[in-house]
Amino acid sequence: MSTLPVAELVEFARREGRRRELKQAAVGAVVEALELSGGDVKLNLRNVIRMLDRGEAMERAAVLH
């Protein structure tokens, strides 16, 4: 899978996060991770989807006290 510019990955993460109805904190964490990579790490859409999947799983998990 080819890599895309960070700006395009960020836009994809935001669109997909809205589609999945994720909380802003989850989407923001993914966006921050992408921006901090600064293009130094080769990321692609598959990586972004996995990050969003993990955020979604954490949101849906029951909170244990």
C-alpha positions, 0 to 999 in steps of 0.5 A: 500500500502506498504512503500518502502525505500526512495532510491527506491521512489527517483528513481521512482520519477526520472524515472516517472518525465522523462516519464512525461517530467517534468522540473528538478525543479519539479522532484528535489522538489519531490526528496528533499521532499523525502530525507528530510523525511529521512524515518521518514514519511511513504511514498509510491508510491501513495504519490510520484505519487500525488507529481508528479501530483501536479508538473505537474499541476503547470507546465501546469497552466497558469502564471497569471500576 
